[in-house]
Amino acid sequence: MKPQFAPGLPAKIASREQILQRVAELARPLVMTNGVFDVLHRGHVSYLARARDLGASLLVAINTDASARRLGKGPERPLNQQADRAFMLAALQSVDMVTFFDEDTPVALIGQLRPDILVKGGDYDMSKLPETALVQSWGGKALALPFVDGYSTTALVEKIRQI
């Protein structure tokens, strides 16, 4: 049996080949963030809502499964496949579009899409990221948003392992 999608969700998920055209349809200023978003939790949802509040549209670029595995978070990660992670993110009201990147960093994708604002989690030093210089080269902003204390996928996975 073929899985059924909720109305409106597939339209919010764009392949890498489609994304340039699809981003042109989004309202500006465009906010972009990226990550694995393996096990969606309250910290993610809060972070994405705050990111969306910075502009008119929010694009989330997620690591493909292969890219996520190269991050070294453990041999079993990601726990959820990229299509499932994209589906969960697309279901959020704060997210306008979801796409994928297979590289180790989203620099090439950011250069293609030219977001007005790039947002990362609070554990990043924005001044050290090549993405920051790239976004600033066309007059965009790069910001770090603080995490919601007590929420992380890694901590959640460890908690489950102890049960």
N, CA, C and O atoms as a GROMACS GRO file, in nm:
protein
  652
    1MET      N    1   0.085  -0.118   0.000
    1MET     CA    2   0.000   0.000   0.000
    1MET      C    3   0.089   0.124   0.000
    1MET      O    4   0.183   0.133   0.078
    2LYS      N    5   0.060   0.218  -0.085
    2LYS     CA    6   0.138   0.341  -0.098
    2LYS      C    7   0.103   0.436   0.017
    2LYS      O    8  -0.015   0.455   0.048
    3PRO      N    9   0.206   0.498   0.082
    3PRO     CA   10   0.175   0.589   0.193
    3PRO      C   11   0.100   0.712   0.143
    3PRO      O   12   0.128   0.764   0.035
    4GLN      N   13   0.005   0.757   0.221
    4GLN     CA   14  -0.074   0.874   0.186
    4GLN      C   15  -0.019   0.996   0.260
    4GLN      O   16   0.014   0.988   0.378
    5PHE      N   17  -0.009   1.106   0.190
    5PHE     CA   18   0.039   1.230   0.249
    5PHE      C   19  -0.079   1.316   0.289
    5PHE      O   20  -0.185   1.312   0.226
    6ALA      N   21  -0.060   1.394   0.393
    6ALA     CA   22  -0.163   1.491   0.432
    6ALA      C   23  -0.171   1.600   0.326
    6ALA      O   24  -0.070   1.628   0.261
    7PRO      N   25  -0.287   1.662   0.307
    7PRO     CA   26  -0.300   1.766   0.205
    7PRO      C   27  -0.198   1.879   0.227
    7PRO      O   28  -0.180   1.925   0.340
    8GLY      N   29  -0.134   1.921   0.121
    8GLY     CA   30  -0.042   2.034   0.127
    8GLY      C   31   0.101   1.999   0.161
    8GLY      O   32   0.191   2.080   0.137
    9LEU      N   33   0.127   1.882   0.217
    9LEU     CA   34   0.263   1.852   0.260
    9LEU      C   35   0.361   1.827   0.146
    9LEU      O   36   0.469   1.886   0.147
   10PRO      N   37   0.328   1.743   0.048
   10PRO     CA   38   0.427   1.720  -0.057
   10PRO      C   39   0.468   1.849  -0.128
   10PRO      O   40   0.582   1.862  -0.172
   11ALA      N   41   0.377   1.943  -0.139
   11ALA     CA   42   0.409   2.070  -0.204
   11ALA      C   43   0.514   2.148  -0.127
   11ALA      O   44   0.581   2.234  -0.184
   12LYS      N   45   0.530   2.120   0.001
   12LYS     CA   46   0.629   2.190   0.082
   12LYS      C   47   0.766   2.122   0.078
   12LYS      O   48   0.862   2.172   0.138
   13ILE      N   49   0.776   2.009   0.010
   13ILE     CA   50   0.902   1.936   0.000
   13ILE      C   51   0.951   1.944  -0.144
   13ILE      O   52   0.881   1.904  -0.237
   14ALA      N   53   1.072   1.997  -0.162
   14ALA     CA   54   1.127   2.015  -0.296
   14ALA      C   55   1.260   1.942  -0.309
   14ALA      O   56   1.344   1.947  -0.219
   15SER      N   57   1.278   1.874  -0.420
   15SER     CA   58   1.406   1.810  -0.446
   15SER      C   59   1.510   1.918  -0.475
   15SER      O   60   1.477   2.034  -0.496
   16ARG      N   61   1.634   1.878  -0.475
   16ARG     CA   62   1.743   1.972  -0.505
   16ARG      C   63   1.727   2.028  -0.647
   16ARG      O   64   1.760   2.144  -0.672
   17GLU      N   65   1.676   1.946  -0.738
   17GLU     CA   66   1.656   1.991  -0.876
   17GLU      C   67   1.542   2.093  -0.887
   17GLU      O   68   1.545   2.178  -0.976
   18GLN      N   69   1.445   2.086  -0.799
   18GLN     CA   70   1.328   2.175  -0.803
   18GLN      C   71   1.346   2.302  -0.721
   18GLN      O   72   1.275   2.400  -0.744
   19ILE      N   73   1.438   2.302  -0.628
   19ILE     CA   74   1.437   2.404  -0.524
   19ILE      C   75   1.458   2.546  -0.574
   19ILE      O   76   1.396   2.638  -0.522
   20LEU      N   77   1.542   2.567  -0.672
   20LEU     CA   78   1.567   2.702  -0.719
   20LEU      C   79   1.438   2.767  -0.771
   20LEU      O   80   1.409   2.882  -0.738
   21GLN      N   81   1.363   2.694  -0.850
   21GLN     CA   82   1.236   2.744  -0.901
   21GLN      C   83   1.135   2.762  -0.788
   21GLN      O   84   1.062   2.861  -0.786
   22ARG      N   85   1.131   2.669  -0.695
   22ARG     CA   86   1.033   2.673  -0.587
   22ARG      C   87   1.061   2.788  -0.490
   22ARG      O   88   0.967   2.847  -0.437
   23VAL      N   89   1.187   2.819  -0.466
   23VAL     CA   90   1.222   2.929  -0.375
   23VAL      C   91   1.176   3.062  -0.433
   23VAL      O   92   1.140   3.153  -0.358
   24ALA      N   93   1.177   3.074  -0.564
   24ALA     CA   94   1.132   3.199  -0.629
   24ALA      C   95   0.986   3.229  -0.597
   24ALA      O   96   0.943   3.343  -0.608
   25GLU      N   97   0.910   3.128  -0.558
   25GLU     CA   98   0.769   3.144  -0.524
   25GLU      C   99   0.748   3.188  -0.380
   25GLU      O  100   0.637   3.228  -0.344
   26LEU      N  101   0.851   3.181  -0.297
   26LEU     CA  102   0.838   3.215  -0.155
   26LEU      C  103   0.849   3.364  -0.132
   26LEU      O  104   0.923   3.434  -0.202
   27ALA      N  105   0.774   3.412  -0.034
   27ALA     CA  106   0.779   3.554   0.003
   27ALA      C  107   0.914   3.587   0.066
   27ALA      O  108   0.976   3.503   0.130
   28ARG      N  109   0.958   3.708   0.046
   28ARG     CA  110   1.083   3.759   0.103
   28ARG      C  111   1.050   3.854   0.216
   28ARG      O  112   0.944   3.916   0.213
   29PRO      N  113   1.136   3.869   0.315
   29PRO     CA  114   1.268   3.807   0.326
   29PRO      C  115   1.260   3.658   0.356
   29PRO      O  116   1.176   3.611   0.432
   30LEU      N  117   1.353   3.585   0.292
   30LEU     CA  118   1.363   3.441   0.306
   30LEU      C  119   1.463   3.408   0.416
   30LEU      O  120   1.579   3.451   0.413
   31VAL      N  121   1.418   3.330   0.514
   31VAL     CA  122   1.503   3.280   0.620
   31VAL      C  123   1.536   3.136   0.586
   31VAL      O  124   1.449   3.060   0.542
   32MET      N  125   1.661   3.098   0.605
   32MET     CA  126   1.704   2.961   0.578
   32MET      C  127   1.778   2.905   0.698
   32MET      O  128   1.855   2.976   0.763
   33THR      N  129   1.755   2.778   0.725
   33THR     CA  130   1.833   2.706   0.824
   33THR      C  131   1.858   2.567   0.771
   33THR      O  132   1.799   2.526   0.671
   34ASN      N  133   1.945   2.495   0.836
   34ASN     CA  134   1.975   2.360   0.792
   34ASN      C  135   2.011   2.272   0.911
   34ASN      O  136   2.046   2.322   1.018
   35GLY      N  137   2.001   2.142   0.890
   35GLY     CA  138   2.038   2.047   0.993
   35GLY      C  139   1.986   1.909   0.961
   35GLY      O  140   1.927   1.887   0.855
   36VAL      N  141   2.009   1.817   1.053
   36VAL     CA  142   1.964   1.680   1.035
   36VAL      C  143   1.818   1.666   1.077
   36VAL      O  144   1.739   1.603   1.007
   37PHE      N  145   1.781   1.725   1.190
   37PHE     CA  146   1.644   1.719   1.244
   37PHE      C  147   1.598   1.574   1.249
   37PHE      O  148   1.491   1.538   1.198
   38ASP      N  149   1.680   1.490   1.313
   38ASP     CA  150   1.658   1.345   1.313
   38ASP      C  151   1.535   1.304   1.392
   38ASP      O  152   1.446   1.240   1.337
   39VAL      N  153   1.529   1.340   1.517
   39VAL     CA  154   1.412   1.311   1.600
   39VAL      C  155   1.355   1.446   1.642
   39VAL      O  156   1.408   1.512   1.730
   40LEU      N  157   1.247   1.483   1.577
   40LEU     CA  158   1.189   1.616   1.600
   40LEU      C  159   1.140   1.627   1.744
   40LEU      O  160   1.068   1.540   1.793
   41HIS      N  161   1.180   1.734   1.811
   41HIS     CA  162   1.142   1.756   1.950
   41HIS      C  163   1.109   1.903   1.974
   41HIS      O  164   1.121   1.986   1.884
   42ARG      N  165   1.067   1.934   2.095
   42ARG     CA  166   1.024   2.070   2.130
   42ARG      C  167   1.130   2.175   2.099
   42ARG      O  168   1.096   2.284   2.054
   43GLY      N  169   1.255   2.145   2.122
   43GLY     CA  170   1.361   2.240   2.092
   43GLY      C  171   1.365   2.277   1.945
   43GLY      O  172   1.381   2.394   1.910
   44HIS      N  173   1.349   2.177   1.857
   44HIS     CA  174   1.345   2.203   1.713
   44HIS      C  175   1.227   2.292   1.677
   44HIS      O  176   1.242   2.390   1.605
   45VAL      N  177   1.110   2.257   1.728
   45VAL     CA  178   0.988   2.330   1.694
   45VAL      C  179   0.997   2.475   1.739
   45VAL      O  180   0.957   2.565   1.666
   46SER      N  181   1.048   2.497   1.858
   46SER     CA  182   1.066   2.632   1.909
   46SER      C  183   1.166   2.710   1.825
   46SER      O  184   1.142   2.826   1.790
   47TYR      N  185   1.278   2.648   1.794
   47TYR     CA  186   1.383   2.710   1.713
   47TYR      C  187   1.329   2.749   1.575
   47TYR      O  188   1.354   2.860   1.528
   48LEU      N  189   1.255   2.659   1.511
   48LEU     CA  190   1.202   2.687   1.378
   48LEU      C  191   1.096   2.797   1.381
   48LEU      O  192   1.089   2.878   1.288
   49ALA      N  193   1.015   2.802   1.485
   49ALA     CA  194   0.916   2.910   1.497
   49ALA      C  195   0.986   3.045   1.514
   49ALA      O  196   0.944   3.144   1.454
   50ARG      N  197   1.092   3.049   1.595
   50ARG     CA  198   1.166   3.175   1.612
   50ARG      C  199   1.235   3.214   1.482
   50ARG      O  200   1.240   3.333   1.448
   51ALA      N  201   1.288   3.118   1.409
   51ALA     CA  202   1.352   3.147   1.281
   51ALA      C  203   1.250   3.204   1.183
   51ALA      O  204   1.278   3.302   1.114
   52ARG      N  205   1.133   3.145   1.177
   52ARG     CA  206   1.028   3.191   1.084
   52ARG      C  207   0.986   3.333   1.116
   52ARG      O  208   0.954   3.410   1.026
   53ASP      N  209   0.984   3.368   1.242
   53ASP     CA  210   0.945   3.504   1.284
   53ASP      C  211   1.041   3.611   1.235
   53ASP      O  212   1.008   3.730   1.238
   54LEU      N  213   1.159   3.572   1.189
   54LEU     CA  214   1.258   3.669   1.140
   54LEU      C  215   1.232   3.715   0.997
   54LEU      O  216   1.293   3.812   0.952
   55GLY      N  217   1.144   3.647   0.926
   55GLY     CA  218   1.119   3.682   0.786
   55GLY      C  219   0.980   3.645   0.742
   55GLY      O  220   0.892   3.619   0.825
   56ALA      N  221   0.959   3.643   0.611
   56ALA     CA  222   0.828   3.611   0.555
   56ALA      C  223   0.814   3.464   0.519
   56ALA      O  224   0.702   3.413   0.510
   57SER      N  225   0.926   3.394   0.499
   57SER     CA  226   0.924   3.252   0.464
   57SER      C  227   1.044   3.183   0.530
   57SER      O  228   1.148   3.244   0.553
   58LEU      N  229   1.025   3.054   0.561
   58LEU     CA  230   1.133   2.974   0.619
   58LEU      C  231   1.157   2.851   0.532
   58LEU      O  232   1.066   2.772   0.506
   59LEU      N  233   1.281   2.837   0.488
   59LEU     CA  234   1.327   2.720   0.414
   59LEU      C  235   1.418   2.639   0.505
   59LEU      O  236   1.512   2.694   0.564
   60VAL      N  237   1.392   2.510   0.517
   60VAL     CA  238   1.476   2.421   0.596
   60VAL      C  239   1.544   2.323   0.501
   60VAL      O  240   1.477   2.248   0.429
   61ALA      N  241   1.676   2.324   0.500
   61ALA     CA  242   1.754   2.229   0.420
   61ALA      C  243   1.803   2.120   0.514
   61ALA      O  244   1.870   2.147   0.613
   62ILE      N  245   1.768   1.996   0.483
   62ILE     CA  246   1.810   1.886   0.570
   62ILE      C  247   1.919   1.803   0.503
   62ILE      O  248   1.922   1.784   0.382
   63ASN      N  249   2.009   1.755   0.588
   63ASN     CA  250   2.113   1.664   0.541
   63ASN      C  251   2.047   1.537   0.488
   63ASN      O  252   1.955   1.484   0.550
   64THR      N  253   2.094   1.489   0.372
   64THR     CA  254   2.050   1.358   0.327
   64THR      C  255   2.099   1.255   0.429
   64THR      O  256   2.179   1.286   0.517
   65ASP      N  257   2.050   1.134   0.415
   65ASP     CA  258   2.093   1.028   0.507
   65ASP      C  259   2.245   1.010   0.501
   65ASP      O  260   2.310   0.995   0.604
   66ALA      N  261   2.300   1.010   0.380
   66ALA     CA  262   2.446   0.991   0.364
   66ALA      C  263   2.523   1.106   0.428
   66ALA      O  264   2.624   1.084   0.495
   67SER      N  265   2.476   1.227   0.406
   67SER     CA  266   2.542   1.344   0.465
   67SER      C  267   2.534   1.340   0.617
   67SER      O  268   2.631   1.371   0.686
   68ALA      N  269   2.419   1.300   0.670
   68ALA     CA  270   2.402   1.292   0.816
   68ALA      C  271   2.496   1.188   0.876
   68ALA      O  272   2.554   1.210   0.982
   69ARG      N  273   2.512   1.075   0.808
   69ARG     CA  274   2.603   0.970   0.859
   69ARG      C  275   2.747   1.021   0.865
   69ARG      O  276   2.822   0.983   0.956
   70ARG      N  277   2.785   1.104   0.772
   70ARG     CA  278   2.922   1.157   0.772
   70ARG      C  279   2.948   1.255   0.886
   70ARG      O  280   3.064   1.290   0.911
   71LEU      N  281   2.846   1.300   0.954
   71LEU     CA  282   2.864   1.394   1.066
   71LEU      C  283   2.920   1.326   1.190
   71LEU      O  284   2.963   1.395   1.284
   72GLY      N  285   2.920   1.195   1.193
   72GLY     CA  286   2.980   1.123   1.305
   72GLY      C  287   2.897   1.119   1.431
   72GLY      O  288   2.953   1.114   1.541
   73LYS      N  289   2.766   1.122   1.419
   73LYS     CA  290   2.680   1.118   1.537
   73LYS      C  291   2.654   0.977   1.586
   73LYS      O  292   2.587   0.956   1.687
   74GLY      N  293   2.707   0.880   1.513
   74GLY     CA  294   2.690   0.741   1.552
   74GLY      C  295   2.647   0.658   1.433
   74GLY      O  296   2.584   0.710   1.341
   75PRO      N  297   2.680   0.529   1.435
   75PRO     CA  298   2.653   0.444   1.319
   75PRO      C  299   2.504   0.423   1.290
   75PRO      O  300   2.465   0.392   1.178
   76GLU      N  301   2.421   0.440   1.392
   76GLU     CA  302   2.278   0.417   1.372
   76GLU      C  303   2.203   0.544   1.329
   76GLU      O  304   2.083   0.539   1.302
   77ARG      N  305   2.274   0.655   1.322
   77ARG     CA  306   2.209   0.782   1.288
   77ARG      C  307   2.222   0.809   1.139
   77ARG      O  308   2.323   0.773   1.080
   78PRO      N  309   2.126   0.870   1.078
   78PRO     CA  310   2.002   0.916   1.140
   78PRO      C  311   1.906   0.800   1.169
   78PRO      O  312   1.905   0.699   1.098
   79LEU      N  313   1.827   0.817   1.271
   79LEU     CA  314   1.728   0.716   1.305
   79LEU      C  315   1.612   0.718   1.206
   79LEU      O  316   1.555   0.614   1.174
   80ASN      N  317   1.578   0.836   1.160
   80ASN     CA  318   1.469   0.853   1.064
   80ASN      C  319   1.526   0.885   0.926
   80ASN      O  320   1.618   0.965   0.914
   81GLN      N  321   1.470   0.822   0.823
   81GLN     CA  322   1.516   0.846   0.688
   81GLN      C  323   1.481   0.988   0.643
   81GLN      O  324   1.390   1.051   0.697
   82GLN      N  325   1.555   1.038   0.544
   82GLN     CA  326   1.539   1.176   0.500
   82GLN      C  327   1.396   1.208   0.456
   82GLN      O  328   1.348   1.318   0.484
   83ALA      N  329   1.328   1.117   0.389
   83ALA     CA  330   1.190   1.145   0.347
   83ALA      C  331   1.099   1.163   0.468
   83ALA      O  332   1.010   1.248   0.466
   84ASP      N  333   1.121   1.084   0.573
   84ASP     CA  334   1.041   1.096   0.694
   84ASP      C  335   1.072   1.225   0.770
   84ASP      O  336   0.982   1.292   0.821
   85ARG      N  337   1.201   1.261   0.775
   85ARG     CA  338   1.239   1.386   0.841
   85ARG      C  339   1.180   1.506   0.767
   85ARG      O  340   1.133   1.601   0.829
   86ALA      N  341   1.184   1.501   0.635
   86ALA     CA  342   1.128   1.610   0.554
   86ALA      C  343   0.977   1.621   0.576
   86ALA      O  344   0.923   1.731   0.588
   87PHE      N  345   0.910   1.507   0.581
   87PHE     CA  346   0.765   1.505   0.602
   87PHE      C  347   0.728   1.570   0.736
   87PHE      O  348   0.636   1.650   0.742
   88MET      N  349   0.800   1.534   0.841
   88MET     CA  350   0.772   1.590   0.974
   88MET      C  351   0.793   1.741   0.975
   88MET      O  352   0.712   1.816   1.030
   89LEU      N  353   0.902   1.786   0.914
   89LEU     CA  354   0.928   1.931   0.910
   89LEU      C  355   0.823   2.004   0.828
   89LEU      O  356   0.779   2.112   0.866
   90ALA      N  357   0.784   1.946   0.715
   90ALA     CA  358   0.684   2.009   0.629
   90ALA      C  359   0.549   2.022   0.699
   90ALA      O  360   0.469   2.109   0.664
   91ALA      N  361   0.524   1.937   0.796
   91ALA     CA  362   0.398   1.943   0.870
   91ALA      C  363   0.390   2.062   0.964
   91ALA      O  364   0.282   2.098   1.011
   92LEU      N  365   0.503   2.124   0.993
   92LEU     CA  366   0.505   2.237   1.086
   92LEU      C  367   0.456   2.365   1.017
   92LEU      O  368   0.493   2.394   0.903
   93GLN      N  369   0.374   2.439   1.087
   93GLN     CA  370   0.320   2.564   1.034
   93GLN      C  371   0.431   2.664   1.004
   93GLN      O  372   0.420   2.742   0.910
   94SER      N  373   0.536   2.663   1.082
   94SER     CA  374   0.644   2.761   1.066
   94SER      C  375   0.730   2.736   0.943
   94SER      O  376   0.800   2.827   0.898
   95VAL      N  377   0.725   2.617   0.887
   95VAL     CA  378   0.812   2.580   0.775
   95VAL      C  379   0.736   2.596   0.643
   95VAL      O  380   0.630   2.538   0.624
   96ASP      N  381   0.794   2.675   0.552
   96ASP     CA  382   0.732   2.698   0.422
   96ASP      C  383   0.784   2.603   0.314
   96ASP      O  384   0.711   2.572   0.220
   97MET      N  385   0.908   2.557   0.327
   97MET     CA  386   0.967   2.470   0.225
   97MET      C  387   1.078   2.388   0.289
   97MET      O  388   1.149   2.435   0.378
   98VAL      N  389   1.091   2.263   0.243
   98VAL     CA  390   1.196   2.173   0.289
   98VAL      C  391   1.269   2.120   0.165
   98VAL      O  392   1.206   2.084   0.066
   99THR      N  393   1.400   2.116   0.173
   99THR     CA  394   1.480   2.056   0.067
   99THR      C  395   1.595   1.978   0.130
   99THR      O  396   1.605   1.969   0.252
  100PHE      N  397   1.681   1.923   0.046
  100PHE     CA  398   1.789   1.836   0.091
  100PHE      C  399   1.924   1.885   0.040
  100PHE      O  400   1.932   1.953  -0.062
  101PHE      N  401   2.029   1.849   0.114
  101PHE     CA  402   2.165   1.868   0.062
  101PHE      C  403   2.247   1.746   0.100
  101PHE      O  404   2.236   1.693   0.211
  102ASP      N  405   2.332   1.703   0.006
  102ASP     CA  406   2.410   1.582   0.024
  102ASP      C  407   2.555   1.611   0.061
  102ASP      O  408   2.628   1.521   0.101
  103GLU      N  409   2.595   1.736   0.048
  103GLU     CA  410   2.732   1.775   0.080
  103GLU      C  411   2.750   1.779   0.231
  103GLU      O  412   2.653   1.769   0.306
  104ASP      N  413   2.874   1.794   0.276
  104ASP     CA  414   2.901   1.802   0.420
  104ASP      C  415   2.852   1.933   0.480
  104ASP      O  416   2.817   1.938   0.598
  105THR      N  417   2.848   2.039   0.401
  105THR     CA  418   2.795   2.168   0.446
  105THR      C  419   2.698   2.219   0.339
  105THR      O  420   2.705   2.176   0.224
  106PRO      N  421   2.610   2.310   0.376
  106PRO     CA  422   2.513   2.361   0.279
  106PRO      C  423   2.563   2.483   0.200
  106PRO      O  424   2.482   2.555   0.142
  107VAL      N  425   2.693   2.507   0.197
  107VAL     CA  426   2.746   2.628   0.134
  107VAL      C  427   2.700   2.642  -0.012
  107VAL      O  428   2.655   2.749  -0.052
  108ALA      N  429   2.711   2.536  -0.090
  108ALA     CA  430   2.673   2.544  -0.232
  108ALA      C  431   2.524   2.576  -0.246
  108ALA      O  432   2.485   2.657  -0.330
  109LEU      N  433   2.441   2.512  -0.166
  109LEU     CA  434   2.297   2.536  -0.170
  109LEU      C  435   2.265   2.679  -0.130
  109LEU      O  436   2.182   2.745  -0.193
  110ILE      N  437   2.328   2.728  -0.026
  110ILE     CA  438   2.307   2.866   0.019
  110ILE      C  439   2.345   2.963  -0.093
  110ILE      O  440   2.274   3.060  -0.118
  111GLY      N  441   2.457   2.937  -0.160
  111GLY     CA  442   2.499   3.021  -0.271
  111GLY      C  443   2.399   3.023  -0.384
  111GLY      O  444   2.381   3.125  -0.449
  112GLN      N  445   2.334   2.911  -0.408
  112GLN     CA  446   2.230   2.903  -0.512
  112GLN      C  447   2.105   2.979  -0.473
  112GLN      O  448   2.048   3.052  -0.554
  113LEU      N  449   2.063   2.963  -0.349
  113LEU     CA  450   1.933   3.014  -0.306
  113LEU      C  451   1.935   3.157  -0.255
  113LEU      O  452   1.833   3.226  -0.256
  114ARG      N  453   2.050   3.202  -0.210
  114ARG     CA  454   2.070   3.340  -0.164
  114ARG      C  455   1.963   3.388  -0.064
  114ARG      O  456   1.890   3.483  -0.091
  115PRO      N  457   1.955   3.320   0.050
  115PRO     CA  458   1.858   3.365   0.151
  115PRO      C  459   1.894   3.503   0.205
  115PRO      O  460   2.010   3.544   0.203
  116ASP      N  461   1.794   3.572   0.254
  116ASP     CA  462   1.817   3.704   0.315
  116ASP      C  463   1.875   3.689   0.455
  116ASP      O  464   1.953   3.772   0.500
  117ILE      N  465   1.834   3.582   0.522
  117ILE     CA  466   1.878   3.558   0.660
  117ILE      C  467   1.911   3.409   0.674
  117ILE      O  468   1.830   3.324   0.638
  118LEU      N  469   2.029   3.380   0.726
  118LEU     CA  470   2.068   3.244   0.757
  118LEU      C  471   2.067   3.229   0.908
  118LEU      O  472   2.122   3.313   0.980
  119VAL      N  473   2.004   3.124   0.956
  119VAL     CA  474   1.992   3.102   1.100
  119VAL      C  475   2.052   2.965   1.134
  119VAL      O  476   2.029   2.866   1.064
  120LYS      N  477   2.129   2.963   1.241
  120LYS     CA  478   2.187   2.839   1.294
  120LYS      C  479   2.156   2.831   1.443
  120LYS      O  480   2.113   2.929   1.504
  121GLY      N  481   2.178   2.712   1.500
  121GLY     CA  482   2.157   2.694   1.643
  121GLY      C  483   2.264   2.764   1.724
  121GLY      O  484   2.372   2.795   1.673
  122GLY      N  485   2.234   2.789   1.850
  122GLY     CA  486   2.319   2.866   1.938
  122GLY      C  487   2.456   2.808   1.966
  122GLY      O  488   2.540   2.877   2.024
  123ASP      N  489   2.482   2.683   1.927
  123ASP     CA  490   2.613   2.624   1.951
  123ASP      C  491   2.714   2.660   1.843
  123ASP      O  492   2.829   2.617   1.850
  124TYR      N  493   2.673   2.736   1.743
  124TYR     CA  494   2.764   2.776   1.635
  124TYR      C  495   2.821   2.914   1.659
  124TYR      O  496   2.750   3.004   1.704
  125ASP      N  497   2.950   2.931   1.630
  125ASP     CA  498   3.012   3.062   1.628
  125ASP      C  499   2.998   3.112   1.485
  125ASP      O  500   3.074   3.071   1.397
  126MET      N  501   2.903   3.198   1.462
  126MET     CA  502   2.870   3.242   1.326
  126MET      C  503   2.988   3.308   1.256
  126MET      O  504   3.000   3.302   1.134
  127SER      N  505   3.076   3.372   1.333
  127SER     CA  506   3.189   3.441   1.272
  127SER      C  507   3.288   3.343   1.207
  127SER      O  508   3.369   3.384   1.124
  128LYS      N  509   3.282   3.215   1.246
  128LYS     CA  510   3.376   3.117   1.193
  128LYS      C  511   3.320   3.033   1.078
  128LYS      O  512   3.392   2.951   1.020
  129LEU      N  513   3.194   3.052   1.045
  129LEU     CA  514   3.132   2.971   0.941
  129LEU      C  515   3.148   3.036   0.803
  129LEU      O  516   3.123   3.155   0.788
  130PRO      N  517   3.189   2.958   0.703
  130PRO     CA  518   3.198   3.014   0.567
  130PRO      C  519   3.061   3.057   0.515
  130PRO      O  520   3.052   3.146   0.430
  131GLU      N  521   2.955   2.996   0.566
  131GLU     CA  522   2.820   3.035   0.526
  131GLU      C  523   2.790   3.180   0.562
  131GLU      O  524   2.721   3.250   0.488
  132THR      N  525   2.843   3.226   0.675
  132THR     CA  526   2.820   3.363   0.718
  132THR      C  527   2.877   3.462   0.618
  132THR      O  528   2.808   3.554   0.575
  133ALA      N  529   3.002   3.444   0.582
  133ALA     CA  530   3.066   3.535   0.485
  133ALA      C  531   2.992   3.533   0.353
  133ALA      O  532   2.976   3.637   0.288
  134LEU      N  533   2.948   3.416   0.312
  134LEU     CA  534   2.875   3.404   0.186
  134LEU      C  535   2.745   3.484   0.188
  134LEU      O  536   2.719   3.562   0.097
  135VAL      N  537   2.665   3.466   0.290
  135VAL     CA  538   2.537   3.537   0.302
  135VAL      C  539   2.560   3.687   0.314
  135VAL      O  540   2.487   3.767   0.255
  136GLN      N  541   2.660   3.726   0.389
  136GLN     CA  542   2.690   3.869   0.404
  136GLN      C  543   2.740   3.930   0.274
  136GLN      O  544   2.729   4.052   0.256
  137SER      N  545   2.795   3.850   0.183
  137SER     CA  546   2.847   3.902   0.056
  137SER      C  547   2.738   3.963  -0.032
  137SER      O  548   2.768   4.046  -0.117
  138TRP      N  549   2.614   3.924  -0.014
  138TRP     CA  550   2.505   3.986  -0.089
  138TRP      C  551   2.415   4.071   0.000
  138TRP      O  552   2.303   4.104  -0.037
  139GLY      N  553   2.465   4.105   0.119
  139GLY     CA  554   2.390   4.193   0.209
  139GLY      C  555   2.298   4.122   0.305
  139GLY      O  556   2.218   4.187   0.372
  140GLY      N  557   2.306   3.989   0.312
  140GLY     CA  558   2.222   3.914   0.403
  140GLY      C  559   2.278   3.912   0.544
  140GLY      O  560   2.389   3.960   0.570
  141LYS      N  561   2.200   3.854   0.634
  141LYS     CA  562   2.240   3.843   0.775
  141LYS      C  563   2.255   3.696   0.812
  141LYS      O  564   2.187   3.610   0.756
  142ALA      N  565   2.344   3.669   0.906
  142ALA     CA  566   2.363   3.534   0.960
  142ALA      C  567   2.353   3.544   1.112
  142ALA      O  568   2.429   3.617   1.175
  143LEU      N  569   2.260   3.469   1.169
  143LEU     CA  570   2.232   3.478   1.312
  143LEU      C  571   2.232   3.341   1.378
  143LEU      O  572   2.197   3.241   1.316
  144ALA      N  573   2.272   3.338   1.504
  144ALA     CA  574   2.261   3.218   1.586
  144ALA      C  575   2.147   3.239   1.684
  144ALA      O  576   2.141   3.341   1.753
  145LEU      N  577   2.056   3.143   1.691
  145LEU     CA  578   1.946   3.150   1.786
  145LEU      C  579   1.976   3.056   1.902
  145LEU      O  580   2.021   2.943   1.880
  146PRO      N  581   1.951   3.100   2.024
  146PRO     CA  582   1.981   3.013   2.139
  146PRO      C  583   1.892   2.889   2.140
  146PRO      O  584   1.777   2.892   2.097
  147PHE      N  585   1.949   2.782   2.189
  147PHE     CA  586   1.873   2.657   2.204
  147PHE      C  587   1.778   2.668   2.321
  147PHE      O  588   1.797   2.749   2.412
  148VAL      N  589   1.675   2.584   2.318
  148VAL     CA  590   1.587   2.568   2.433
  148VAL      C  591   1.658   2.468   2.524
  148VAL      O  592   1.680   2.353   2.485
  149ASP      N  593   1.693   2.510   2.644
  149ASP     CA  594   1.767   2.423   2.736
  149ASP      C  595   1.694   2.292   2.762
  149ASP      O  596   1.572   2.288   2.778
  150GLY      N  597   1.773   2.185   2.766
  150GLY     CA  598   1.720   2.055   2.802
  150GLY      C  599   1.667   1.972   2.686
  150GLY      O  600   1.615   1.863   2.707
  151TYR      N  601   1.680   2.023   2.563
  151TYR     CA  602   1.629   1.949   2.448
  151TYR      C  603   1.738   1.931   2.344
  151TYR      O  604   1.793   2.029   2.292
  152SER      N  605   1.769   1.806   2.313
  152SER     CA  606   1.860   1.774   2.203
  152SER      C  607   1.832   1.631   2.160
  152SER      O  608   1.794   1.547   2.242
  153THR      N  609   1.851   1.605   2.032
  153THR     CA  610   1.829   1.470   1.982
  153THR      C  611   1.928   1.373   2.046
  153THR      O  612   1.891   1.262   2.083
  154THR      N  613   2.054   1.415   2.058
  154THR     CA  614   2.156   1.328   2.117
  154THR      C  615   2.118   1.290   2.260
  154THR      O  616   2.129   1.173   2.298
  155ALA      N  617   2.072   1.388   2.340
  155ALA     CA  618   2.031   1.359   2.477
  155ALA      C  619   1.909   1.267   2.480
  155ALA      O  620   1.900   1.179   2.565
  156LEU      N  621   1.818   1.288   2.387
  156LEU     CA  622   1.699   1.204   2.381
  156LEU      C  623   1.734   1.060   2.345
  156LEU      O  624   1.680   0.966   2.403
  157VAL      N  625   1.825   1.043   2.250
  157VAL     CA  626   1.869   0.908   2.212
  157VAL      C  627   1.937   0.839   2.330
  157VAL      O  628   1.913   0.721   2.356
  158GLU      N  629   2.022   0.912   2.403
  158GLU     CA  630   2.088   0.854   2.521
  158GLU      C  631   1.987   0.814   2.628
  158GLU      O  632   2.001   0.710   2.692
  159LYS      N  633   1.886   0.897   2.648
  159LYS     CA  634   1.782   0.866   2.746
  159LYS      C  635   1.709   0.738   2.708
  159LYS      O  636   1.683   0.654   2.794
  160ILE      N  637   1.677   0.722   2.582
  160ILE     CA  638   1.608   0.602   2.534
  160ILE      C  639   1.698   0.479   2.553
  160ILE      O  640   1.649   0.373   2.592
  161ARG      N  641   1.825   0.493   2.528
  161ARG     CA  642   1.917   0.380   2.543
  161ARG      C  643   1.925   0.332   2.687
  161ARG      O  644   1.950   0.214   2.711
  162GLN      N  645   1.904   0.421   2.784
  162GLN     CA  646   1.914   0.385   2.925
  162GLN      C  647   1.789   0.317   2.977
  162GLN      O  648   1.790   0.263   3.088
  163ILE      N  649   1.684   0.318   2.900
  163ILE     CA  650   1.558   0.258   2.945
  163ILE      C  651   1.565   0.106   2.933
  163ILE      O  652   1.469   0.037   2.967
   0.00000   0.00000   0.00000
